[in-house]
Amino acid sequence: MREQPLYLRLNVQVEPLWDQWYAWSHLIPPATAARNLTERHLRIMDSFIDGAQFHAEAVKNPKMAGGPFIHLPPERVEDIRQLRDNTLEQRSSLVRLSKAFSELDALLWKRATGTSLEPLYAQVPDILRGYVELSYDLSNNPTFRIIESLIYRSEYYDQSAQSLILSVISGDDRPFVLSTPRLDSSSGATHLHWPFSDPRVDQLFRLKSQPADWGKIRQMLELAPYEEHMFREFLTPVPPKPYEAYKGSGARWRYFGHACILVETRDVSILLDPVLSYTYEADISRYTYEDLPDHIHFVLITHNHQDHILFETLLQLRHKIGEVIVPRNGGGSLQDPSLKLTLKNTGFERVRELEEMETLETGVVSITGLPFLGEHADLSIGTKLAYLVRLDGHSLLFAADSCNIEPSLYEHVHDAVGDVDVLFLGMECDGAPLSWLYGPLLFRKPERAVDQSRRLAGSNYDQAVDIVNRFRCSEVYVYAMGQEPWLNYVMSIKYTEQSRPIVESNRLIDYCTKRGVICERLFGEKEILVETGAECASALRA
């Protein structure tokens, strides 16, 4: 008898892990992984071991959301102790690598006095020699460049740290991923010890739309007998609802939450900053994985923060992505790893870098990378772009968290690209302090006043109004606010009506509405059809 074809259920949550910690983009490059291991993971685990009850109380306090507190009961102390000990044993090379970076920084600040750096190469820590270049900036401040393409080929990039853990999800609440490891003992979970580049990852996620019989699935998974029964619960004979591709003239854009927008014409589909919810019963209506086309021509990543490049989503979509577009970067600075190398080393074969003011022409659609200021706590980071998408005579500007700290920039950009019909702009204008995300990479802890003044913040009301007026936008959508509850595990943001980002964006909505400009703060889901005239559509198709 022929076996029944089976699909992967749409409420199966797949968390990518790096040594039991949620794998965000700074845990892929060896240098940033090493620093996060020693300066974040080990410190948090030691703190939990010494004061588990304090952690338990802290995670209940909304004011401490997103802090360095493990969201596990105190009785899991021994599990965390075991994870810490295993980490120290299995990742000893990364512990040494992190220490070597600290030693190199200390060497440069002590011995690099403006004279030739050539004699210092002999004093570089042994494990870094050949992987770094020493240099000065134009003010004679010493620094170093990591030769990333080589260090990925070294022992420090160990794919055995990567894995996937599968479980059924039924609600939006999940522990904050930067501070809580995922433990193997989770009930009903299946742990696949596959590196992210493993072709079976794509085979697994094709099962969401392309079924296979149980025999073929078992052969692919290579599970132990006791795991097979558990995994069988993740499968269903019920096919997903068929996807209705956009076939009209003009275009359609759909908001999937946060900064995730799908733009479709009849010929091309573009997905920006993919961060998606799974399909389950919920009070808030949303688009999910089943609302994406079978083929996504381009995925655009605006910048390298965990709420804009999410491997949990990207790995599930990899088999249907034509090309990933990322900001160009090859500087080799510790705080600014190459997104292209990150993606290539995790199995994404087609990755294209785009420069500022460079345009990718695709026939009826063009994609231009625009400069992106702010939101990175004044660190020197080049991996960030806003995207101007032109299609069927319309222009849409996806500015993400770009902060208009220097209006003259947008004056120059407007001179180059002209007016824009639709603006998508983030207004999370408080933002976390420098150390919240980049603390593990800093060699000297900043004073509190310094740390608090340098924020990961988007535009406020005045900055947003300047962009709207300068580009003469007819529609404005505030997005990337982290309000959707299914984003809490990577954002940990809870606003009230008195929260500054809400107050500032409400002011923008009121300002635009009074001037006849459509303006809305996006939340949950949204669909807009971008119509075009028959003559314009005919000319473009020709």
C-alpha positions as CSV (number, residue, x, y, z in Angstrom):
1,M,0.0,0.0,0.0
2,R,1.3,3.4,-0.9
3,E,2.2,5.6,2.0
4,Q,0.3,8.8,2.7
5,P,2.2,12.0,1.8
6,L,3.0,14.2,4.8
7,Y,3.6,17.9,5.3
8,L,5.5,19.7,8.1
9,R,2.9,21.3,10.3
10,L,2.8,25.1,10.2
11,N,2.9,25.5,13.9
12,V,6.3,23.7,14.2
13,Q,8.8,26.2,15.7
14,V,12.4,25.8,14.6
15,E,15.0,27.5,16.6
16,P,18.6,27.6,15.2
17,L,21.1,27.1,18.0
18,W,24.8,27.8,18.6
19,D,25.9,25.7,21.5
20,Q,22.4,25.7,23.0
21,W,22.1,29.5,22.6
22,Y,19.8,31.1,20.0
23,A,21.8,31.6,16.9
24,W,21.7,35.3,15.9
25,S,24.0,36.8,13.4
26,H,26.9,37.7,15.8
27,L,27.1,34.0,16.7
28,I,28.2,33.0,13.2
29,P,31.4,34.9,12.5
30,P,34.2,33.4,14.7
31,A,35.4,36.8,16.1
32,T,32.0,38.0,17.3
33,A,31.0,34.5,18.4
34,A,34.2,34.3,20.6
35,R,33.5,37.7,22.3
36,N,29.8,36.9,22.9
37,L,30.8,33.5,24.4
38,T,33.2,35.0,26.9
39,E,31.6,38.4,27.6
40,R,27.9,37.4,27.4
41,H,27.1,33.7,27.7
42,L,29.7,32.7,30.3
43,R,29.0,35.8,32.4
44,I,25.2,35.2,32.3
45,M,25.6,31.5,33.2
46,D,28.0,32.3,36.1
47,S,25.6,34.9,37.4
48,F,22.7,32.4,37.2
49,I,24.7,29.8,39.0
50,D,25.6,32.3,41.8
51,G,22.1,33.8,42.0
52,A,19.4,31.8,40.3
53,Q,16.6,33.2,42.5
54,F,17.6,36.8,41.6
55,H,17.3,35.9,37.9
56,A,13.8,34.3,38.6
57,E,12.7,37.6,40.2
58,A,14.2,39.8,37.5
59,V,12.4,38.1,34.6
60,K,9.1,38.9,36.3
61,N,9.9,42.6,36.4
62,P,8.8,44.4,33.1
63,K,11.4,47.1,33.7
64,M,14.2,44.5,33.5
65,A,12.9,42.9,30.2
66,G,15.7,42.3,27.8
67,G,18.3,42.2,30.6
68,P,21.0,39.6,31.2
69,F,18.8,37.2,33.1
70,I,18.1,33.5,32.4
71,H,14.4,32.8,32.1
72,L,14.6,29.4,33.8
73,P,13.5,28.2,37.3
74,P,16.2,28.1,40.0
75,E,16.2,24.3,40.0
76,R,17.8,24.3,36.6
77,V,21.1,25.6,38.1
78,E,22.8,22.2,37.6
79,D,21.8,22.2,33.9
80,I,23.3,25.6,33.4
81,R,26.4,24.6,35.3
82,Q,26.8,21.6,33.0
83,L,26.3,23.8,29.9
84,R,28.9,26.2,31.2
85,D,31.4,23.4,31.8
86,N,30.7,21.8,28.4
87,T,31.2,25.2,26.8
88,L,34.6,25.8,28.4
89,E,35.7,22.4,27.3
90,Q,34.3,22.3,23.8
91,R,34.9,25.9,22.9
92,S,38.3,26.4,24.5
93,S,39.7,27.7,21.2
94,L,37.1,30.5,21.1
95,V,37.8,31.4,24.7
96,R,41.5,31.8,23.7
97,L,40.5,33.7,20.6
98,S,38.5,36.2,22.7
99,K,41.4,36.7,25.1
100,A,43.8,37.2,22.2
101,F,41.6,40.0,20.8
102,S,41.8,41.7,24.2
103,E,45.5,41.3,24.3
104,L,45.9,42.7,20.8
105,D,43.8,45.8,21.7
106,A,46.0,46.3,24.8
107,L,49.2,45.9,22.8
108,L,48.1,48.5,20.2
109,W,47.1,51.1,22.8
110,K,50.3,50.6,24.7
111,R,52.9,50.2,21.9
112,A,51.4,51.9,18.8
113,T,52.6,55.5,19.2
114,G,52.3,56.7,15.6
115,T,55.5,55.1,14.4
116,S,55.6,52.1,12.0
117,L,53.5,49.1,13.1
118,E,55.7,46.6,11.4
119,P,57.7,45.6,14.5
120,L,54.4,44.9,16.4
121,Y,53.4,42.0,14.2
122,A,55.9,39.8,16.1
123,Q,54.1,40.7,19.3
124,V,50.6,39.9,18.0
125,P,49.1,36.9,20.0
126,D,50.1,33.7,18.2
127,I,46.6,32.5,17.4
128,L,45.8,35.8,15.7
129,R,48.9,36.0,13.6
130,G,48.1,36.0,9.9
131,Y,44.4,36.7,10.6
132,V,44.7,40.4,11.4
133,E,46.2,43.5,9.8
134,L,47.4,46.4,12.0
135,S,46.8,50.0,11.0
136,Y,46.2,53.6,12.0
137,D,43.3,55.8,11.2
138,L,44.1,59.3,9.8
139,S,44.4,60.7,13.4
140,N,47.0,58.0,14.3
141,N,44.6,56.0,16.4
142,P,45.7,52.3,16.2
143,T,43.3,49.6,15.2
144,F,43.2,46.2,13.5
145,R,41.4,44.5,10.6
146,I,40.2,40.9,10.8
147,I,40.8,38.9,7.6
148,E,37.4,37.3,7.8
149,S,37.5,35.1,4.8
150,L,40.6,33.3,6.3
151,I,39.3,33.0,9.8
152,Y,36.2,31.3,8.6
153,R,38.5,28.6,7.2
154,S,40.3,28.1,10.5
155,E,39.4,25.9,13.6
156,Y,37.6,28.9,15.0
157,Y,34.6,28.4,12.7
158,D,33.3,25.0,14.0
159,Q,29.9,24.1,12.5
160,S,29.4,21.4,15.1
161,A,28.2,24.2,17.4
162,Q,25.2,24.7,15.1
163,S,21.9,22.8,15.4
164,L,18.2,23.1,15.1
165,I,15.6,22.4,17.8
166,L,12.0,21.7,16.8
167,S,8.9,21.9,18.9
168,V,5.2,22.8,18.6
169,I,4.3,26.4,19.3
170,S,0.9,27.6,20.3
171,G,1.4,31.2,21.5
172,D,3.6,34.3,21.2
173,D,5.4,34.0,24.5
174,R,9.0,32.9,24.3
175,P,12.0,33.6,26.6
176,F,14.3,36.4,25.4
177,V,16.9,34.8,23.2
178,L,20.0,36.9,24.0
179,S,20.0,35.8,27.7
180,T,18.3,32.4,27.9
181,P,19.9,29.2,26.5
182,R,17.7,26.4,25.1
183,L,18.2,23.2,27.0
184,D,17.8,19.7,25.5
185,S,15.4,18.5,28.1
186,S,12.5,20.5,26.7
187,S,9.4,18.3,26.5
188,G,8.3,17.4,23.0
189,A,11.3,18.9,21.3
190,T,13.5,17.2,18.7
191,H,17.1,18.3,18.4
192,L,18.7,18.0,15.0
193,H,22.5,18.3,15.2
194,W,22.9,19.6,11.6
195,P,25.0,22.6,10.6
196,F,23.0,25.4,9.0
197,S,24.6,24.7,5.6
198,D,23.4,21.0,5.6
199,P,21.2,20.4,2.5
200,R,18.8,18.5,4.7
201,V,17.7,21.8,6.2
202,D,16.2,22.8,2.8
203,Q,14.7,19.3,2.4
204,L,13.1,19.7,5.8
205,F,11.4,23.0,5.2
206,R,10.3,22.0,1.7
207,L,7.9,19.7,3.6
208,K,5.8,22.7,4.4
209,S,4.6,22.8,0.9
210,Q,6.0,19.7,-0.9
211,P,5.0,16.5,1.0
212,A,6.9,13.2,1.2
213,D,6.1,9.8,2.5
214,W,7.2,8.8,6.0
215,G,9.8,6.4,4.7
216,K,11.7,9.2,2.8
217,I,11.4,11.5,5.7
218,R,12.8,9.0,8.1
219,Q,15.7,8.3,5.8
220,M,16.4,12.1,5.5
221,L,16.3,12.7,9.3
222,E,18.5,9.9,10.4
223,L,16.8,9.9,13.9
224,A,17.1,7.4,16.7
225,P,14.1,5.2,17.1
226,Y,12.9,7.0,20.2
227,E,13.0,10.3,18.3
228,E,11.0,9.1,15.3
229,H,7.8,8.9,17.2
230,M,8.3,12.4,18.5
231,F,9.0,13.8,15.1
232,R,6.0,12.0,13.6
233,E,3.9,14.4,15.6
234,F,5.3,17.3,13.6
235,L,3.8,16.0,10.4
236,T,0.3,16.1,9.0
237,P,-1.5,14.8,5.8
238,V,-3.4,18.0,5.6
239,P,-2.0,20.3,2.9
240,P,-1.5,24.0,3.5
241,K,-3.9,26.5,1.9
242,P,-2.8,27.3,-1.7
243,Y,-0.9,30.5,-2.1
244,E,-2.7,33.1,-4.3
245,A,0.1,34.9,-6.2
246,Y,-0.5,38.5,-7.2
247,K,-1.5,38.7,-10.8
248,G,-2.8,42.2,-11.2
249,S,-1.2,45.2,-12.7
250,G,0.9,47.5,-10.5
251,A,1.9,45.7,-7.3
252,R,0.8,44.6,-3.9
253,W,2.6,45.0,-0.6
254,R,1.9,43.1,2.6
255,Y,3.1,43.9,6.1
256,F,4.1,40.7,8.1
257,G,5.1,42.5,11.2
258,H,8.0,44.7,12.4
259,A,10.1,45.5,9.3
260,C,9.0,42.5,7.2
261,I,7.3,43.6,4.0
262,L,6.5,41.5,0.9
263,V,6.3,43.4,-2.4
264,E,4.9,41.6,-5.4
265,T,4.2,42.3,-9.0
266,R,3.0,39.7,-11.4
267,D,6.7,39.1,-12.4
268,V,8.8,39.5,-9.2
269,S,8.6,39.2,-5.4
270,I,10.7,41.0,-2.9
271,L,10.8,40.3,0.8
272,L,12.5,42.8,3.2
273,D,14.0,41.9,6.6
274,P,12.1,38.5,7.0
275,V,10.8,38.0,10.6
276,L,7.7,35.9,10.6
277,S,5.1,34.4,12.9
278,Y,4.1,30.8,12.8
279,T,0.5,29.7,12.2
280,Y,-1.6,29.1,15.3
281,E,-4.7,30.5,17.0
282,A,-4.1,34.1,18.1
283,D,-6.0,37.2,19.0
284,I,-4.0,39.3,16.6
285,S,-4.4,38.7,12.9
286,R,-1.2,38.2,11.0
287,Y,0.4,36.8,7.9
288,T,2.6,33.8,8.4
289,Y,4.9,31.5,6.4
290,E,2.0,30.1,4.4
291,D,1.3,33.6,3.1
292,L,4.6,33.7,1.1
293,P,5.0,32.8,-2.6
294,D,6.7,29.6,-3.7
295,H,9.6,31.6,-5.0
296,I,11.0,34.8,-3.6
297,H,13.2,36.5,-6.2
298,F,15.0,38.9,-3.7
299,V,15.4,39.1,0.0
300,L,16.7,42.5,1.1
301,I,18.4,42.8,4.5
302,T,18.7,46.4,5.8
303,H,21.2,45.9,8.6
304,N,22.9,43.4,10.9
305,H,20.6,43.5,14.0
306,Q,18.9,40.4,15.4
307,D,15.4,41.8,14.6
308,H,16.2,42.4,10.9
309,I,18.3,39.3,10.0
310,L,16.7,36.3,11.7
311,F,18.2,32.9,10.9
312,E,15.1,31.2,12.3
313,T,13.2,32.7,9.4
314,L,15.9,32.7,6.7
315,L,16.8,29.1,7.1
316,Q,13.1,28.1,6.6
317,L,12.9,30.2,3.4
318,R,16.4,29.4,1.9
319,H,15.1,26.8,-0.5
320,K,12.7,29.3,-2.1
321,I,15.0,32.4,-2.2
322,G,16.5,33.4,-5.5
323,E,19.1,35.9,-4.1
324,V,19.8,37.7,-0.9
325,I,20.8,41.4,-1.1
326,V,22.9,42.8,1.7
327,P,24.8,46.0,2.3
328,R,28.4,45.9,1.1
329,N,31.1,45.6,3.7
330,G,34.6,44.2,3.8
331,G,36.2,46.4,6.4
332,G,37.0,43.5,8.8
333,S,36.2,45.5,12.0
334,L,35.1,43.4,15.0
335,Q,31.9,45.3,15.4
336,D,30.9,45.0,11.7
337,P,31.3,41.5,10.3
338,S,30.5,40.8,6.7
339,L,26.9,39.7,6.2
340,K,27.8,38.2,2.8
341,L,30.4,35.9,4.5
342,T,28.0,35.1,7.3
343,L,25.3,34.0,4.9
344,K,27.7,32.2,2.5
345,N,29.1,30.2,5.3
346,T,25.6,29.1,6.5
347,G,24.6,27.7,3.1
348,F,23.1,30.7,1.2
349,E,24.7,30.3,-2.2
350,R,23.4,33.5,-4.0
351,V,24.3,36.6,-1.9
352,R,24.9,39.9,-3.6
353,E,26.3,43.0,-1.9
354,L,24.9,46.4,-2.8
355,E,26.7,49.7,-2.3
356,E,25.3,53.1,-1.3
357,M,23.6,54.7,-4.4
358,E,24.1,51.5,-6.4
359,T,21.1,50.2,-8.3
360,L,20.1,46.7,-9.2
361,E,17.9,46.6,-12.3
362,T,15.5,43.7,-12.7
363,G,13.5,44.7,-15.7
364,V,10.2,46.1,-14.3
365,V,11.7,46.6,-10.9
366,S,14.8,48.5,-9.7
367,I,16.4,48.4,-6.2
368,T,18.7,51.2,-5.1
369,G,20.7,51.1,-1.9
370,L,20.6,54.4,0.0
371,P,22.8,55.7,2.9
372,F,21.6,54.8,6.4
373,L,22.7,56.9,9.4
374,G,22.4,56.3,13.1
375,E,20.8,53.4,15.1
376,H,24.3,51.9,15.7
377,A,25.4,53.8,18.8
378,D,27.9,55.9,16.8
379,L,30.0,52.8,16.0
380,S,31.8,52.7,12.7
381,I,29.5,50.3,10.9
382,G,29.0,50.1,7.1
383,T,26.6,47.1,6.9
384,K,23.4,49.1,6.7
385,L,21.3,50.3,3.8
386,A,17.9,51.8,3.2
387,Y,16.3,50.5,0.0
388,L,14.4,52.5,-2.7
389,V,12.3,50.1,-4.8
390,R,10.8,51.4,-8.0
391,L,8.1,49.5,-9.8
392,D,5.4,50.2,-12.4
393,G,5.9,54.0,-12.0
394,H,5.8,53.9,-8.2
395,S,8.6,54.4,-5.6
396,L,8.7,52.9,-2.1
397,L,11.5,53.8,0.3
398,F,12.2,51.3,3.1
399,A,14.3,53.2,5.6
400,A,14.1,50.7,8.5
401,D,15.7,52.2,11.6
402,S,17.6,54.9,9.7
403,C,17.8,58.0,12.0
404,N,17.8,61.4,10.4
405,I,20.6,62.8,12.5
406,E,22.0,64.8,9.6
407,P,19.2,66.2,7.3
408,S,21.7,67.3,4.7
409,L,22.2,63.6,3.9
410,Y,18.6,63.3,2.7
411,E,18.9,66.6,0.9
412,H,21.7,65.1,-1.2
413,V,19.8,61.8,-1.6
414,H,16.7,63.6,-2.8
415,D,18.7,65.5,-5.3
416,A,19.9,62.2,-6.7
417,V,16.7,60.1,-6.6
418,G,13.8,62.6,-6.5
419,D,10.5,62.3,-4.8
420,V,9.2,59.1,-3.2
421,D,5.6,58.0,-3.2
422,V,5.6,55.7,-0.1
423,L,7.9,55.9,2.9
424,F,8.4,53.1,5.5
425,L,10.2,54.5,8.5
426,G,11.1,53.1,12.0
427,M,10.5,55.4,14.9
428,E,11.9,53.4,17.9
429,C,13.5,56.7,19.0
430,D,14.5,55.6,22.5
431,G,16.6,52.6,21.6
432,A,18.8,50.5,23.8
433,P,22.1,51.8,25.0
434,L,25.4,50.9,23.3
435,S,26.3,48.1,25.6
436,W,23.0,46.2,25.3
437,L,24.0,44.7,21.9
438,Y,27.6,45.6,21.4
439,G,28.9,45.3,25.0
440,P,30.6,42.0,24.4
441,L,32.7,43.5,21.7
442,L,33.9,46.5,23.7
443,F,37.4,46.2,25.3
444,R,36.8,48.9,27.8
445,K,33.5,49.3,29.6
446,P,32.0,52.7,28.9
447,E,30.9,55.0,31.7
448,R,27.2,55.0,32.3
449,A,26.7,58.5,30.9
450,V,28.5,57.5,27.7
451,D,26.6,54.2,27.4
452,Q,23.2,55.8,27.9
453,S,23.9,58.7,25.4
454,R,24.8,56.3,22.6
455,R,21.6,54.6,21.6
456,L,20.3,52.1,19.0
457,A,17.6,54.6,18.1
458,G,15.5,55.4,15.0
459,S,14.0,58.8,14.0
460,N,11.9,61.0,16.3
461,Y,9.1,63.2,15.2
462,D,11.2,66.2,13.9
463,Q,13.5,63.9,12.1
464,A,10.7,61.9,10.5
465,V,8.8,65.1,9.4
466,D,12.0,66.3,7.6
467,I,12.2,63.1,5.6
468,V,8.4,63.2,4.7
469,N,8.5,66.8,3.6
470,R,11.8,66.5,1.7
471,F,10.7,63.5,-0.4
472,R,7.1,64.8,-0.8
473,C,5.7,61.5,0.3
474,S,2.0,60.8,-0.4
475,E,1.9,57.8,2.0
476,V,3.9,57.2,5.2
477,Y,4.0,54.0,7.3
478,V,5.7,53.8,10.6
479,Y,7.1,50.3,11.1
480,A,9.9,48.3,12.7
481,M,8.6,49.3,16.2
482,G,8.8,45.8,17.7
483,Q,5.2,45.9,18.9
484,E,4.0,42.6,17.6
485,P,4.0,40.1,20.5
486,W,5.6,37.4,18.4
487,L,8.7,39.6,18.3
488,N,9.2,39.8,22.0
489,Y,11.7,37.0,22.1
490,V,14.2,39.1,20.0
491,M,13.0,42.6,20.9
492,S,11.6,42.5,24.5
493,I,9.8,45.8,24.0
494,K,6.5,46.7,25.6
495,Y,5.1,50.2,24.9
496,T,2.4,52.2,26.6
497,E,0.6,55.2,25.2
498,Q,3.0,57.3,27.2
499,S,6.1,55.7,25.6
500,R,8.1,58.1,23.6
501,P,8.1,56.1,20.4
502,I,4.3,56.0,20.5
503,V,4.0,59.7,21.4
504,E,6.4,60.7,18.6
505,S,4.8,58.5,16.0
506,N,1.3,59.7,17.0
507,R,2.5,63.3,16.4
508,L,3.8,62.3,12.9
509,I,0.4,60.6,12.1
510,D,-1.4,63.7,13.2
511,Y,0.9,66.0,11.2
512,C,0.6,64.0,8.0
513,T,-3.2,63.5,8.3
514,K,-3.8,67.3,8.6
515,R,-1.8,67.8,5.4
516,G,-3.6,65.1,3.4
517,V,-0.8,62.6,3.6
518,I,-1.9,59.0,4.3
519,C,-0.1,57.9,7.5
520,E,-0.4,54.9,9.7
521,R,1.6,53.0,12.3
522,L,1.6,49.4,11.1
523,F,0.7,46.6,13.5
524,G,-0.2,42.9,12.9
525,E,-0.9,42.8,9.2
526,K,-1.7,45.1,6.3
527,E,-2.3,44.8,2.6
528,I,-2.1,47.6,0.0
529,L,-2.6,47.4,-3.7
530,V,-0.4,49.8,-5.7
531,E,-2.4,50.6,-8.8
532,T,-0.8,51.7,-12.1
533,G,-2.2,53.2,-15.3
534,A,-2.7,51.0,-18.3
535,E,-0.2,53.0,-20.4
536,C,2.5,52.7,-17.8
537,A,2.0,49.0,-17.3
538,S,2.0,48.4,-21.0
539,A,5.2,50.3,-21.5
540,L,7.0,48.5,-18.7
541,R,5.9,45.0,-20.0
542,A,7.2,46.0,-23.4
